[in-house]
Amino acid sequence: MHAALTALGFQPEREVGEDGRMTYCLRNCPYRDVVRERQAIVCTMHRGITRGLLDALDPETKLTNFVIEDPDAAACRIELRGDMAREASANTP
């Protein structure tokens, strides 16, 4: 997931909780110009892409929250729970 978000240009920062939760804070919005004009459409599409990535990468991990922020502040958050988060937690020193 981290590699996919990076490849899409979001510059994600991952925070892993010990409780099976993981949060990605997106430090860049590569679509900010379009988001200013059509935020509802673009952010809904991004949420759908995120769900699709999870379905492909790890169907047991669920999207628990998708927090939309100002595209210029670039602090949207993707919150996950499940196997992917637990595995990342186990591999974090």
PDB file of N, CA, C and O in Angstrom:
ATOM      1  N   MET A   1       0.827  -1.181   0.000  1.00  0.00           N
ATOM      2  CA  MET A   1       0.000   0.000   0.000  1.00  0.00           C
ATOM      3  C   MET A   1       0.874   1.247   0.000  1.00  0.00           C
ATOM      4  O   MET A   1       0.621   2.198  -0.740  1.00  0.00           O
ATOM      5  N   HIS A   2       1.905   1.229   0.839  1.00  0.00           N
ATOM      6  CA  HIS A   2       2.796   2.391   0.926  1.00  0.00           C
ATOM      7  C   HIS A   2       3.441   2.660  -0.430  1.00  0.00           C
ATOM      8  O   HIS A   2       3.506   3.807  -0.873  1.00  0.00           O
ATOM      9  N   ALA A   3       3.916   1.610  -1.086  1.00  0.00           N
ATOM     10  CA  ALA A   3       4.559   1.761  -2.403  1.00  0.00           C
ATOM     11  C   ALA A   3       3.572   2.302  -3.430  1.00  0.00           C
ATOM     12  O   ALA A   3       3.940   3.137  -4.256  1.00  0.00           O
ATOM     13  N   ALA A   4       2.331   1.842  -3.390  1.00  0.00           N
ATOM     14  CA  ALA A   4       1.319   2.318  -4.343  1.00  0.00           C
ATOM     15  C   ALA A   4       1.011   3.792  -4.110  1.00  0.00           C
ATOM     16  O   ALA A   4       0.931   4.561  -5.067  1.00  0.00           O
ATOM     17  N   LEU A   5       0.837   4.195  -2.862  1.00  0.00           N
ATOM     18  CA  LEU A   5       0.558   5.600  -2.557  1.00  0.00           C
ATOM     19  C   LEU A   5       1.738   6.490  -2.936  1.00  0.00           C
ATOM     20  O   LEU A   5       1.553   7.618  -3.393  1.00  0.00           O
ATOM     21  N   THR A   6       2.942   5.978  -2.745  1.00  0.00           N
ATOM     22  CA  THR A   6       4.135   6.730  -3.138  1.00  0.00           C
ATOM     23  C   THR A   6       4.185   6.884  -4.653  1.00  0.00           C
ATOM     24  O   THR A   6       4.444   7.976  -5.160  1.00  0.00           O
ATOM     25  N   ALA A   7       3.937   5.796  -5.376  1.00  0.00           N
ATOM     26  CA  ALA A   7       3.960   5.837  -6.841  1.00  0.00           C
ATOM     27  C   ALA A   7       2.902   6.790  -7.402  1.00  0.00           C
ATOM     28  O   ALA A   7       3.095   7.382  -8.463  1.00  0.00           O
ATOM     29  N   LEU A   8       1.794   6.933  -6.692  1.00  0.00           N
ATOM     30  CA  LEU A   8       0.738   7.854  -7.127  1.00  0.00           C
ATOM     31  C   LEU A   8       1.062   9.309  -6.789  1.00  0.00           C
ATOM     32  O   LEU A   8       0.339  10.211  -7.211  1.00  0.00           O
ATOM     33  N   GLY A   9       2.142   9.552  -6.031  1.00  0.00           N
ATOM     34  CA  GLY A   9       2.584  10.909  -5.742  1.00  0.00           C
ATOM     35  C   GLY A   9       2.069  11.522  -4.455  1.00  0.00           C
ATOM     36  O   GLY A   9       2.154  12.737  -4.280  1.00  0.00           O
ATOM     37  N   PHE A  10       1.533  10.708  -3.545  1.00  0.00           N
ATOM     38  CA  PHE A  10       0.941  11.246  -2.323  1.00  0.00           C
ATOM     39  C   PHE A  10       1.940  11.502  -1.194  1.00  0.00           C
ATOM     40  O   PHE A  10       1.583  12.146  -0.208  1.00  0.00           O
ATOM     41  N   GLN A  11       3.156  11.027  -1.305  1.00  0.00           N
ATOM     42  CA  GLN A  11       4.175  11.169  -0.261  1.00  0.00           C
ATOM     43  C   GLN A  11       3.625  10.754   1.116  1.00  0.00           C
ATOM     44  O   GLN A  11       3.579  11.565   2.041  1.00  0.00           O
ATOM     45  N   PRO A  12       3.210   9.490   1.239  1.00  0.00           N
ATOM     46  CA  PRO A  12       2.568   9.045   2.478  1.00  0.00           C
ATOM     47  C   PRO A  12       3.543   8.891   3.642  1.00  0.00           C
ATOM     48  O   PRO A  12       4.705   8.523   3.468  1.00  0.00           O
ATOM     49  N   GLU A  13       3.031   9.182   4.821  1.00  0.00           N
ATOM     50  CA  GLU A  13       3.729   8.875   6.074  1.00  0.00           C
ATOM     51  C   GLU A  13       2.866   7.870   6.804  1.00  0.00           C
ATOM     52  O   GLU A  13       1.675   8.098   7.016  1.00  0.00           O
ATOM     53  N   ARG A  14       3.466   6.758   7.188  1.00  0.00           N
ATOM     54  CA  ARG A  14       2.710   5.669   7.815  1.00  0.00           C
ATOM     55  C   ARG A  14       2.899   5.690   9.316  1.00  0.00           C
ATOM     56  O   ARG A  14       4.017   5.819   9.814  1.00  0.00           O
ATOM     57  N   GLU A  15       1.796   5.564  10.031  1.00  0.00           N
ATOM     58  CA  GLU A  15       1.803   5.421  11.483  1.00  0.00           C
ATOM     59  C   GLU A  15       1.142   4.085  11.794  1.00  0.00           C
ATOM     60  O   GLU A  15       0.013   3.830  11.376  1.00  0.00           O
ATOM     61  N   VAL A  16       1.842   3.245  12.522  1.00  0.00           N
ATOM     62  CA  VAL A  16       1.338   1.915  12.826  1.00  0.00           C
ATOM     63  C   VAL A  16       1.023   1.823  14.308  1.00  0.00           C
ATOM     64  O   VAL A  16       1.859   2.135  15.155  1.00  0.00           O
ATOM     65  N   GLY A  17      -0.194   1.391  14.609  1.00  0.00           N
ATOM     66  CA  GLY A  17      -0.595   1.176  15.995  1.00  0.00           C
ATOM     67  C   GLY A  17      -0.475  -0.286  16.351  1.00  0.00           C
ATOM     68  O   GLY A  17      -0.520  -1.149  15.474  1.00  0.00           O
ATOM     69  N   GLU A  18      -0.325  -0.565  17.606  1.00  0.00           N
ATOM     70  CA  GLU A  18      -0.211  -1.948  18.065  1.00  0.00           C
ATOM     71  C   GLU A  18      -1.559  -2.652  18.096  1.00  0.00           C
ATOM     72  O   GLU A  18      -1.617  -3.863  18.312  1.00  0.00           O
ATOM     73  N   ASP A  19      -2.626  -1.927  17.888  1.00  0.00           N
ATOM     74  CA  ASP A  19      -3.967  -2.490  17.988  1.00  0.00           C
ATOM     75  C   ASP A  19      -4.538  -2.938  16.641  1.00  0.00           C
ATOM     76  O   ASP A  19      -5.750  -3.103  16.503  1.00  0.00           O
ATOM     77  N   GLY A  20      -3.666  -3.134  15.648  1.00  0.00           N
ATOM     78  CA  GLY A  20      -4.148  -3.571  14.337  1.00  0.00           C
ATOM     79  C   GLY A  20      -4.627  -2.442  13.465  1.00  0.00           C
ATOM     80  O   GLY A  20      -5.326  -2.674  12.478  1.00  0.00           O
ATOM     81  N   ARG A  21      -4.266  -1.221  13.809  1.00  0.00           N
ATOM     82  CA  ARG A  21      -4.633  -0.048  13.016  1.00  0.00           C
ATOM     83  C   ARG A  21      -3.396   0.556  12.379  1.00  0.00           C
ATOM     84  O   ARG A  21      -2.291   0.486  12.917  1.00  0.00           O
ATOM     85  N   MET A  22      -3.616   1.152  11.218  1.00  0.00           N
ATOM     86  CA  MET A  22      -2.539   1.843  10.532  1.00  0.00           C
ATOM     87  C   MET A  22      -3.140   3.073   9.858  1.00  0.00           C
ATOM     88  O   MET A  22      -4.232   3.020   9.292  1.00  0.00           O
ATOM     89  N   THR A  23      -2.408   4.174   9.930  1.00  0.00           N
ATOM     90  CA  THR A  23      -2.856   5.421   9.316  1.00  0.00           C
ATOM     91  C   THR A  23      -1.794   5.913   8.351  1.00  0.00           C
ATOM     92  O   THR A  23      -0.604   5.936   8.665  1.00  0.00           O
ATOM     93  N   TYR A  24      -2.245   6.303   7.180  1.00  0.00           N
ATOM     94  CA  TYR A  24      -1.375   6.978   6.226  1.00  0.00           C
ATOM     95  C   TYR A  24      -1.784   8.439   6.196  1.00  0.00           C
ATOM     96  O   TYR A  24      -2.942   8.758   5.928  1.00  0.00           O
ATOM     97  N   CYS A  25      -0.846   9.319   6.469  1.00  0.00           N
ATOM     98  CA  CYS A  25      -1.068  10.752   6.302  1.00  0.00           C
ATOM     99  C   CYS A  25      -0.432  11.118   4.967  1.00  0.00           C
ATOM    100  O   CYS A  25       0.763  10.910   4.758  1.00  0.00           O
ATOM    101  N   LEU A  26      -1.234  11.659   4.076  1.00  0.00           N
ATOM    102  CA  LEU A  26      -0.769  11.983   2.736  1.00  0.00           C
ATOM    103  C   LEU A  26      -0.223  13.401   2.727  1.00  0.00           C
ATOM    104  O   LEU A  26      -0.970  14.359   2.924  1.00  0.00           O
ATOM    105  N   ARG A  27       1.072  13.537   2.499  1.00  0.00           N
ATOM    106  CA  ARG A  27       1.763  14.819   2.584  1.00  0.00           C
ATOM    107  C   ARG A  27       1.777  15.595   1.276  1.00  0.00           C
ATOM    108  O   ARG A  27       2.319  16.699   1.219  1.00  0.00           O
ATOM    109  N   ASN A  28       1.195  15.037   0.234  1.00  0.00           N
ATOM    110  CA  ASN A  28       1.111  15.736  -1.046  1.00  0.00           C
ATOM    111  C   ASN A  28      -0.178  15.325  -1.736  1.00  0.00           C
ATOM    112  O   ASN A  28      -0.564  14.156  -1.702  1.00  0.00           O
ATOM    113  N   CYS A  29      -0.833  16.274  -2.352  1.00  0.00           N
ATOM    114  CA  CYS A  29      -2.010  15.977  -3.163  1.00  0.00           C
ATOM    115  C   CYS A  29      -1.634  16.240  -4.622  1.00  0.00           C
ATOM    116  O   CYS A  29      -1.590  17.391  -5.056  1.00  0.00           O
ATOM    117  N   PRO A  30      -1.362  15.170  -5.380  1.00  0.00           N
ATOM    118  CA  PRO A  30      -0.964  15.365  -6.764  1.00  0.00           C
ATOM    119  C   PRO A  30      -2.102  15.884  -7.643  1.00  0.00           C
ATOM    120  O   PRO A  30      -1.880  16.266  -8.792  1.00  0.00           O
ATOM    121  N   TYR A  31      -3.305  15.896  -7.105  1.00  0.00           N
ATOM    122  CA  TYR A  31      -4.477  16.333  -7.872  1.00  0.00           C
ATOM    123  C   TYR A  31      -5.049  17.646  -7.362  1.00  0.00           C
ATOM    124  O   TYR A  31      -6.204  17.969  -7.638  1.00  0.00           O
ATOM    125  N   ARG A  32      -4.241  18.412  -6.612  1.00  0.00           N
ATOM    126  CA  ARG A  32      -4.770  19.595  -5.918  1.00  0.00           C
ATOM    127  C   ARG A  32      -5.467  20.584  -6.853  1.00  0.00           C
ATOM    128  O   ARG A  32      -6.483  21.166  -6.470  1.00  0.00           O
ATOM    129  N   ASP A  33      -4.951  20.790  -8.065  1.00  0.00           N
ATOM    130  CA  ASP A  33      -5.589  21.756  -8.969  1.00  0.00           C
ATOM    131  C   ASP A  33      -7.000  21.328  -9.338  1.00  0.00           C
ATOM    132  O   ASP A  33      -7.912  22.155  -9.367  1.00  0.00           O
ATOM    133  N   VAL A  34      -7.186  20.061  -9.617  1.00  0.00           N
ATOM    134  CA  VAL A  34      -8.511  19.545  -9.960  1.00  0.00           C
ATOM    135  C   VAL A  34      -9.400  19.482  -8.726  1.00  0.00           C
ATOM    136  O   VAL A  34     -10.602  19.735  -8.810  1.00  0.00           O
ATOM    137  N   VAL A  35      -8.813  19.145  -7.581  1.00  0.00           N
ATOM    138  CA  VAL A  35      -9.588  19.066  -6.338  1.00  0.00           C
ATOM    139  C   VAL A  35     -10.228  20.412  -6.019  1.00  0.00           C
ATOM    140  O   VAL A  35     -11.358  20.460  -5.533  1.00  0.00           O
ATOM    141  N   ARG A  36      -9.527  21.487  -6.284  1.00  0.00           N
ATOM    142  CA  ARG A  36     -10.097  22.820  -6.015  1.00  0.00           C
ATOM    143  C   ARG A  36     -11.384  23.042  -6.804  1.00  0.00           C
ATOM    144  O   ARG A  36     -12.282  23.741  -6.334  1.00  0.00           O
ATOM    145  N   GLU A  37     -11.482  22.461  -7.989  1.00  0.00           N
ATOM    146  CA  GLU A  37     -12.664  22.647  -8.836  1.00  0.00           C
ATOM    147  C   GLU A  37     -13.745  21.600  -8.581  1.00  0.00           C
ATOM    148  O   GLU A  37     -14.933  21.911  -8.658  1.00  0.00           O
ATOM    149  N   ARG A  38     -13.348  20.362  -8.279  1.00  0.00           N
ATOM    150  CA  ARG A  38     -14.295  19.245  -8.168  1.00  0.00           C
ATOM    151  C   ARG A  38     -13.924  18.310  -7.025  1.00  0.00           C
ATOM    152  O   ARG A  38     -13.737  17.112  -7.236  1.00  0.00           O
ATOM    153  N   GLN A  39     -13.818  18.851  -5.822  1.00  0.00           N
ATOM    154  CA  GLN A  39     -13.350  18.066  -4.687  1.00  0.00           C
ATOM    155  C   GLN A  39     -14.178  16.807  -4.461  1.00  0.00           C
ATOM    156  O   GLN A  39     -13.611  15.733  -4.261  1.00  0.00           O
ATOM    157  N   ALA A  40     -15.475  16.908  -4.486  1.00  0.00           N
ATOM    158  CA  ALA A  40     -16.314  15.740  -4.193  1.00  0.00           C
ATOM    159  C   ALA A  40     -16.033  14.598  -5.170  1.00  0.00           C
ATOM    160  O   ALA A  40     -15.950  13.438  -4.765  1.00  0.00           O
ATOM    161  N   ILE A  41     -15.889  14.920  -6.427  1.00  0.00           N
ATOM    162  CA  ILE A  41     -15.645  13.877  -7.438  1.00  0.00           C
ATOM    163  C   ILE A  41     -14.260  13.266  -7.269  1.00  0.00           C
ATOM    164  O   ILE A  41     -14.121  12.043  -7.230  1.00  0.00           O
ATOM    165  N   VAL A  42     -13.243  14.102  -7.169  1.00  0.00           N
ATOM    166  CA  VAL A  42     -11.861  13.609  -7.106  1.00  0.00           C
ATOM    167  C   VAL A  42     -11.626  12.817  -5.827  1.00  0.00           C
ATOM    168  O   VAL A  42     -11.031  11.740  -5.874  1.00  0.00           O
ATOM    169  N   CYS A  43     -12.075  13.321  -4.700  1.00  0.00           N
ATOM    170  CA  CYS A  43     -11.831  12.634  -3.429  1.00  0.00           C
ATOM    171  C   CYS A  43     -12.633  11.329  -3.341  1.00  0.00           C
ATOM    172  O   CYS A  43     -12.157  10.348  -2.768  1.00  0.00           O
ATOM    173  N   THR A  44     -13.836  11.313  -3.900  1.00  0.00           N
ATOM    174  CA  THR A  44     -14.619  10.078  -3.942  1.00  0.00           C
ATOM    175  C   THR A  44     -13.920   9.051  -4.824  1.00  0.00           C
ATOM    176  O   THR A  44     -13.891   7.866  -4.491  1.00  0.00           O
ATOM    177  N   MET A  45     -13.361   9.490  -5.936  1.00  0.00           N
ATOM    178  CA  MET A  45     -12.621   8.586  -6.814  1.00  0.00           C
ATOM    179  C   MET A  45     -11.378   8.047  -6.095  1.00  0.00           C
ATOM    180  O   MET A  45     -11.067   6.860  -6.197  1.00  0.00           O
ATOM    181  N   HIS A  46     -10.670   8.919  -5.371  1.00  0.00           N
ATOM    182  CA  HIS A  46      -9.481   8.475  -4.644  1.00  0.00           C
ATOM    183  C   HIS A  46      -9.847   7.456  -3.569  1.00  0.00           C
ATOM    184  O   HIS A  46      -9.124   6.482  -3.361  1.00  0.00           O
ATOM    185  N   ARG A  47     -10.955   7.676  -2.896  1.00  0.00           N
ATOM    186  CA  ARG A  47     -11.413   6.703  -1.896  1.00  0.00           C
ATOM    187  C   ARG A  47     -11.689   5.352  -2.559  1.00  0.00           C
ATOM    188  O   ARG A  47     -11.336   4.305  -2.015  1.00  0.00           O
ATOM    189  N   GLY A  48     -12.315   5.379  -3.726  1.00  0.00           N
ATOM    190  CA  GLY A  48     -12.589   4.145  -4.465  1.00  0.00           C
ATOM    191  C   GLY A  48     -11.313   3.443  -4.902  1.00  0.00           C
ATOM    192  O   GLY A  48     -11.226   2.217  -4.834  1.00  0.00           O
ATOM    193  N   ILE A  49     -10.327   4.203  -5.349  1.00  0.00           N
ATOM    194  CA  ILE A  49      -9.033   3.627  -5.725  1.00  0.00           C
ATOM    195  C   ILE A  49      -8.387   2.975  -4.505  1.00  0.00           C
ATOM    196  O   ILE A  49      -7.811   1.892  -4.609  1.00  0.00           O
ATOM    197  N   THR A  50      -8.483   3.623  -3.365  1.00  0.00           N
ATOM    198  CA  THR A  50      -7.912   3.079  -2.130  1.00  0.00           C
ATOM    199  C   THR A  50      -8.577   1.756  -1.774  1.00  0.00           C
ATOM    200  O   THR A  50      -7.895   0.794  -1.422  1.00  0.00           O
ATOM    201  N   ARG A  51      -9.904   1.701  -1.863  1.00  0.00           N
ATOM    202  CA  ARG A  51     -10.609   0.441  -1.582  1.00  0.00           C
ATOM    203  C   ARG A  51     -10.207  -0.643  -2.574  1.00  0.00           C
ATOM    204  O   ARG A  51     -10.031  -1.801  -2.198  1.00  0.00           O
ATOM    205  N   GLY A  52     -10.063  -0.262  -3.846  1.00  0.00           N
ATOM    206  CA  GLY A  52      -9.644  -1.219  -4.863  1.00  0.00           C
ATOM    207  C   GLY A  52      -8.248  -1.762  -4.606  1.00  0.00           C
ATOM    208  O   GLY A  52      -7.999  -2.954  -4.786  1.00  0.00           O
ATOM    209  N   LEU A  53      -7.333  -0.888  -4.182  1.00  0.00           N
ATOM    210  CA  LEU A  53      -5.984  -1.332  -3.833  1.00  0.00           C
ATOM    211  C   LEU A  53      -6.023  -2.332  -2.684  1.00  0.00           C
ATOM    212  O   LEU A  53      -5.342  -3.356  -2.718  1.00  0.00           O
ATOM    213  N   LEU A  54      -6.816  -2.029  -1.677  1.00  0.00           N
ATOM    214  CA  LEU A  54      -6.925  -2.949  -0.543  1.00  0.00           C
ATOM    215  C   LEU A  54      -7.508  -4.286  -0.977  1.00  0.00           C
ATOM    216  O   LEU A  54      -7.034  -5.334  -0.540  1.00  0.00           O
ATOM    217  N   ASP A  55      -8.525  -4.267  -1.826  1.00  0.00           N
ATOM    218  CA  ASP A  55      -9.123  -5.516  -2.317  1.00  0.00           C
ATOM    219  C   ASP A  55      -8.085  -6.358  -3.054  1.00  0.00           C
ATOM    220  O   ASP A  55      -8.077  -7.584  -2.945  1.00  0.00           O
ATOM    221  N   ALA A  56      -7.206  -5.686  -3.806  1.00  0.00           N
ATOM    222  CA  ALA A  56      -6.192  -6.404  -4.581  1.00  0.00           C
ATOM    223  C   ALA A  56      -5.018  -6.852  -3.708  1.00  0.00           C
ATOM    224  O   ALA A  56      -4.507  -7.959  -3.875  1.00  0.00           O
ATOM    225  N   LEU A  57      -4.595  -6.002  -2.788  1.00  0.00           N
ATOM    226  CA  LEU A  57      -3.403  -6.288  -1.994  1.00  0.00           C
ATOM    227  C   LEU A  57      -3.684  -7.167  -0.781  1.00  0.00           C
ATOM    228  O   LEU A  57      -2.906  -8.070  -0.473  1.00  0.00           O
ATOM    229  N   ASP A  58      -4.791  -6.906  -0.095  1.00  0.00           N
ATOM    230  CA  ASP A  58      -5.099  -7.644   1.127  1.00  0.00           C
ATOM    231  C   ASP A  58      -6.572  -7.451   1.479  1.00  0.00           C
ATOM    232  O   ASP A  58      -6.921  -6.533   2.222  1.00  0.00           O
ATOM    233  N   PRO A  59      -7.433  -8.317   0.945  1.00  0.00           N
ATOM    234  CA  PRO A  59      -8.875  -8.157   1.177  1.00  0.00           C
ATOM    235  C   PRO A  59      -9.304  -8.209   2.637  1.00  0.00           C
ATOM    236  O   PRO A  59     -10.403  -7.773   2.977  1.00  0.00           O
ATOM    237  N   GLU A  60      -8.441  -8.742   3.504  1.00  0.00           N
ATOM    238  CA  GLU A  60      -8.779  -8.817   4.928  1.00  0.00           C
ATOM    239  C   GLU A  60      -8.566  -7.487   5.650  1.00  0.00           C
ATOM    240  O   GLU A  60      -9.085  -7.291   6.749  1.00  0.00           O
ATOM    241  N   THR A  61      -7.812  -6.578   5.046  1.00  0.00           N
ATOM    242  CA  THR A  61      -7.594  -5.262   5.642  1.00  0.00           C
ATOM    243  C   THR A  61      -8.702  -4.332   5.155  1.00  0.00           C
ATOM    244  O   THR A  61      -8.998  -4.281   3.961  1.00  0.00           O
ATOM    245  N   LYS A  62      -9.296  -3.619   6.061  1.00  0.00           N
ATOM    246  CA  LYS A  62     -10.447  -2.764   5.752  1.00  0.00           C
ATOM    247  C   LYS A  62     -10.111  -1.286   5.894  1.00  0.00           C
ATOM    248  O   LYS A  62      -9.339  -0.885   6.765  1.00  0.00           O
ATOM    249  N   LEU A  63     -10.697  -0.505   5.038  1.00  0.00           N
ATOM    250  CA  LEU A  63     -10.617   0.953   5.128  1.00  0.00           C
ATOM    251  C   LEU A  63     -11.618   1.379   6.197  1.00  0.00           C
ATOM    252  O   LEU A  63     -12.826   1.224   6.015  1.00  0.00           O
ATOM    253  N   THR A  64     -11.121   1.914   7.307  1.00  0.00           N
ATOM    254  CA  THR A  64     -12.019   2.288   8.407  1.00  0.00           C
ATOM    255  C   THR A  64     -12.348   3.771   8.416  1.00  0.00           C
ATOM    256  O   THR A  64     -13.348   4.187   8.999  1.00  0.00           O
ATOM    257  N   ASN A  65     -11.500   4.573   7.765  1.00  0.00           N
ATOM    258  CA  ASN A  65     -11.780   6.007   7.702  1.00  0.00           C
ATOM    259  C   ASN A  65     -10.961   6.609   6.566  1.00  0.00           C
ATOM    260  O   ASN A  65      -9.847   6.170   6.283  1.00  0.00           O
ATOM    261  N   PHE A  66     -11.524   7.606   5.933  1.00  0.00           N
ATOM    262  CA  PHE A  66     -10.875   8.331   4.848  1.00  0.00           C
ATOM    263  C   PHE A  66     -11.180   9.798   5.103  1.00  0.00           C
ATOM    264  O   PHE A  66     -12.273  10.275   4.800  1.00  0.00           O
ATOM    265  N   VAL A  67     -10.215  10.506   5.657  1.00  0.00           N
ATOM    266  CA  VAL A  67     -10.423  11.886   6.105  1.00  0.00           C
ATOM    267  C   VAL A  67      -9.873  12.841   5.055  1.00  0.00           C
ATOM    268  O   VAL A  67      -8.683  12.825   4.741  1.00  0.00           O
ATOM    269  N   ILE A  68     -10.756  13.669   4.521  1.00  0.00           N
ATOM    270  CA  ILE A  68     -10.395  14.617   3.470  1.00  0.00           C
ATOM    271  C   ILE A  68     -10.046  15.956   4.107  1.00  0.00           C
ATOM    272  O   ILE A  68     -10.777  16.473   4.951  1.00  0.00           O
ATOM    273  N   GLU A  69      -8.919  16.500   3.683  1.00  0.00           N
ATOM    274  CA  GLU A  69      -8.464  17.809   4.161  1.00  0.00           C
ATOM    275  C   GLU A  69      -8.268  18.735   2.965  1.00  0.00           C
ATOM    276  O   GLU A  69      -8.409  18.315   1.816  1.00  0.00           O
ATOM    277  N   ASP A  70      -7.951  19.967   3.232  1.00  0.00           N
ATOM    278  CA  ASP A  70      -7.644  20.946   2.193  1.00  0.00           C
ATOM    279  C   ASP A  70      -6.479  20.426   1.348  1.00  0.00           C
ATOM    280  O   ASP A  70      -5.456  20.034   1.909  1.00  0.00           O
ATOM    281  N   PRO A  71      -6.603  20.410   0.021  1.00  0.00           N
ATOM    282  CA  PRO A  71      -5.526  19.863  -0.814  1.00  0.00           C
ATOM    283  C   PRO A  71      -4.218  20.644  -0.704  1.00  0.00           C
ATOM    284  O   PRO A  71      -3.148  20.077  -0.924  1.00  0.00           O
ATOM    285  N   ASP A  72      -4.282  21.923  -0.371  1.00  0.00           N
ATOM    286  CA  ASP A  72      -3.053  22.701  -0.209  1.00  0.00           C
ATOM    287  C   ASP A  72      -2.334  22.361   1.094  1.00  0.00           C
ATOM    288  O   ASP A  72      -1.108  22.444   1.172  1.00  0.00           O
ATOM    289  N   ALA A  73      -3.102  21.977   2.117  1.00  0.00           N
ATOM    290  CA  ALA A  73      -2.497  21.556   3.382  1.00  0.00           C
ATOM    291  C   ALA A  73      -1.944  20.141   3.258  1.00  0.00           C
ATOM    292  O   ALA A  73      -1.018  19.761   3.974  1.00  0.00           O
ATOM    293  N   ALA A  74      -2.518  19.369   2.345  1.00  0.00           N
ATOM    294  CA  ALA A  74      -2.069  17.998   2.051  1.00  0.00           C
ATOM    295  C   ALA A  74      -1.899  17.175   3.314  1.00  0.00           C
ATOM    296  O   ALA A  74      -0.791  16.755   3.649  1.00  0.00           O
ATOM    297  N   ALA A  75      -2.988  16.948   4.005  1.00  0.00           N
ATOM    298  CA  ALA A  75      -2.932  16.149   5.229  1.00  0.00           C
ATOM    299  C   ALA A  75      -4.089  15.161   5.303  1.00  0.00           C
ATOM    300  O   ALA A  75      -4.532  14.804   6.395  1.00  0.00           O
ATOM    301  N   CYS A  76      -4.583  14.716   4.143  1.00  0.00           N
ATOM    302  CA  CYS A  76      -5.646  13.710   4.140  1.00  0.00           C
ATOM    303  C   CYS A  76      -5.117  12.455   4.827  1.00  0.00           C
ATOM    304  O   CYS A  76      -3.916  12.184   4.816  1.00  0.00           O
ATOM    305  N   ARG A  77      -6.044  11.689   5.430  1.00  0.00           N
ATOM    306  CA  ARG A  77      -5.641  10.485   6.144  1.00  0.00           C
ATOM    307  C   ARG A  77      -6.446   9.284   5.669  1.00  0.00           C
ATOM    308  O   ARG A  77      -7.650   9.360   5.423  1.00  0.00           O
ATOM    309  N   ILE A  78      -5.734   8.186   5.553  1.00  0.00           N
ATOM    310  CA  ILE A  78      -6.344   6.898   5.241  1.00  0.00           C
ATOM    311  C   ILE A  78      -6.110   6.017   6.462  1.00  0.00           C
ATOM    312  O   ILE A  78      -4.967   5.809   6.868  1.00  0.00           O
ATOM    313  N   GLU A  79      -7.183   5.501   7.046  1.00  0.00           N
ATOM    314  CA  GLU A  79      -7.066   4.669   8.234  1.00  0.00           C
ATOM    315  C   GLU A  79      -7.500   3.249   7.896  1.00  0.00           C
ATOM    316  O   GLU A  79      -8.562   3.026   7.314  1.00  0.00           O
ATOM    317  N   LEU A  80      -6.656   2.297   8.273  1.00  0.00           N
ATOM    318  CA  LEU A  80      -6.867   0.892   7.947  1.00  0.00           C
ATOM    319  C   LEU A  80      -6.857   0.044   9.209  1.00  0.00           C
ATOM    320  O   LEU A  80      -6.297   0.422  10.238  1.00  0.00           O
ATOM    321  N   ARG A  81      -7.495  -1.116   9.097  1.00  0.00           N
ATOM    322  CA  ARG A  81      -7.457  -2.083  10.191  1.00  0.00           C
ATOM    323  C   ARG A  81      -7.469  -3.476   9.586  1.00  0.00           C
ATOM    324  O   ARG A  81      -8.254  -3.774   8.685  1.00  0.00           O
ATOM    325  N   GLY A  82      -6.588  -4.320  10.094  1.00  0.00           N
ATOM    326  CA  GLY A  82      -6.565  -5.700   9.627  1.00  0.00           C
ATOM    327  C   GLY A  82      -5.167  -6.238   9.468  1.00  0.00           C
ATOM    328  O   GLY A  82      -4.214  -5.734  10.062  1.00  0.00           O
ATOM    329  N   ASP A  83      -5.058  -7.283   8.649  1.00  0.00           N
ATOM    330  CA  ASP A  83      -3.806  -8.017   8.506  1.00  0.00           C
ATOM    331  C   ASP A  83      -2.645  -7.140   8.056  1.00  0.00           C
ATOM    332  O   ASP A  83      -1.539  -7.266   8.583  1.00  0.00           O
ATOM    333  N   MET A  84      -2.875  -6.255   7.092  1.00  0.00           N
ATOM    334  CA  MET A  84      -1.804  -5.398   6.587  1.00  0.00           C
ATOM    335  C   MET A  84      -1.233  -4.529   7.711  1.00  0.00           C
ATOM    336  O   MET A  84      -0.019  -4.354   7.818  1.00  0.00           O
ATOM    337  N   ALA A  85      -2.111  -3.995   8.534  1.00  0.00           N
ATOM    338  CA  ALA A  85      -1.675  -3.149   9.642  1.00  0.00           C
ATOM    339  C   ALA A  85      -0.935  -3.970  10.693  1.00  0.00           C
ATOM    340  O   ALA A  85       0.086  -3.525  11.219  1.00  0.00           O
ATOM    341  N   ARG A  86      -1.437  -5.159  11.003  1.00  0.00           N
ATOM    342  CA  ARG A  86      -0.768  -6.003  11.993  1.00  0.00           C
ATOM    343  C   ARG A  86       0.606  -6.435  11.501  1.00  0.00           C
ATOM    344  O   ARG A  86       1.559  -6.482  12.279  1.00  0.00           O
ATOM    345  N   GLU A  87       0.713  -6.748  10.221  1.00  0.00           N
ATOM    346  CA  GLU A  87       2.005  -7.152   9.661  1.00  0.00           C
ATOM    347  C   GLU A  87       3.005  -5.980   9.711  1.00  0.00           C
ATOM    348  O   GLU A  87       4.173  -6.169  10.052  1.00  0.00           O
ATOM    349  N   ALA A  88       2.541  -4.790   9.373  1.00  0.00           N
ATOM    350  CA  ALA A  88       3.423  -3.620   9.435  1.00  0.00           C
ATOM    351  C   ALA A  88       3.863  -3.359  10.871  1.00  0.00           C
ATOM    352  O   ALA A  88       5.012  -2.988  11.113  1.00  0.00           O
ATOM    353  N   SER A  89       2.959  -3.550  11.817  1.00  0.00           N
ATOM    354  CA  SER A  89       3.292  -3.355  13.218  1.00  0.00           C
ATOM    355  C   SER A  89       4.362  -4.351  13.673  1.00  0.00           C
ATOM    356  O   SER A  89       5.259  -3.993  14.435  1.00  0.00           O
ATOM    357  N   ALA A  90       4.271  -5.577  13.216  1.00  0.00           N
ATOM    358  CA  ALA A  90       5.234  -6.605  13.582  1.00  0.00           C
ATOM    359  C   ALA A  90       6.606  -6.337  12.993  1.00  0.00           C
ATOM    360  O   ALA A  90       7.619  -6.756  13.554  1.00  0.00           O
ATOM    361  N   ASN A  91       6.646  -5.636  11.857  1.00  0.00           N
ATOM    362  CA  ASN A  91       7.913  -5.349  11.178  1.00  0.00           C
ATOM    363  C   ASN A  91       8.502  -3.991  11.525  1.00  0.00           C
ATOM    364  O   ASN A  91       9.567  -3.635  11.021  1.00  0.00           O
ATOM    365  N   THR A  92       7.826  -3.222  12.383  1.00  0.00           N
ATOM    366  CA  THR A  92       8.321  -1.911  12.787  1.00  0.00           C
ATOM    367  C   THR A  92       9.156  -2.052  14.045  1.00  0.00           C
ATOM    368  O   THR A  92       8.691  -2.603  15.043  1.00  0.00           O
ATOM    369  N   PRO A  93      10.386  -1.557  14.004  1.00  0.00           N
ATOM    370  CA  PRO A  93      11.247  -1.695  15.207  1.00  0.00           C
ATOM    371  C   PRO A  93      10.756  -0.841  16.357  1.00  0.00           C
ATOM    372  O   PRO A  93      11.361  -0.842  17.429  1.00  0.00           O
TER     373      PRO A  93
END
